[in-house]
Amino acid sequence: MQVAIAVLCLMWMSLCESRTLGRCEVVNIFRAEGLDGFEGFSLGNYVCTAYWESRFKTQRVRTADTGKDYGIFQINSFKWCDDGTPGGKNLCNLPCSDLLRDDLKASVECAKLIVRTDGLKSWQVFIENIN
């Protein structure tokens, strides 16, 4: 009985862990979602930004100065998504939990809005590590 409980606990814990995508998988998803050349930035710019922000962890959540940062692009809840942060603007018009999905559709669409608005300079890691 104790072994069965231990096995169930380990299975549950593995389900709760963040998924880390491979670089080639990220490249393929970003290309399929139209990021290659989007707003004049290369596919490599987007891939590197995602890597430096999250190490390709789809369910990464970090506390930030204002709200929290979510998903592969670490999109902030104060300005871009809704997690109940007081005064949040939700400019991407989606719950922050959508940014934690492995299919990355919501993350890419929100990132596109951010890039259309401010370019990749919205991400400090782009300025520090890529640009």
C-alpha positions, 0 to 999 in steps of 0.5 A, a space after each residue: 500500500 505504501 509503495 502504491 501511495 509513493 508511486 502515485 505521489 511521484 506521478 502527481 509531482 511529475 505532472 506539476 513540473 514545468 515542461 522544458 521545450 527543446 530548441 528545435 521544437 521552439 524554432 518549429 513552433 515559432 516558425 509555424 506561428 509566423 515569428 520568422 521576420 515578424 516586424 523585422 526581427 529574425 526567428 533567432 531573435 525570438 528564440 534567443 529572447 525566449 531562451 534567456 527569459 525562460 530557458 524554454 520552460 513553458 510554465 515558468 512564473 516569476 515575481 516581478 516589480 509589478 505583478 508576475 511574468 508568465 510563460 516562455 516569453 515571461 509576459 508581465 501580468 500588470 500590462 499584458 495579461 490578467 491574473 488579478 493584479 491590481 490595476 492590471 491592463 490586460 492588453 493581450 486580453 487573456 488570462 495569464 494562465 493561457 501563457 503557460 500552455 505548451 502549444 505557445 499560441 497564446 504566448 506568441 500572439 501576445 508577444 506579437 502585440 508586444 513587439 508591434 507596440 514596443 519591439 523586442 526592446 520590451 524584453 530587457 534580455 534582448 537589450 542585454 544579450 541579443 541586440 
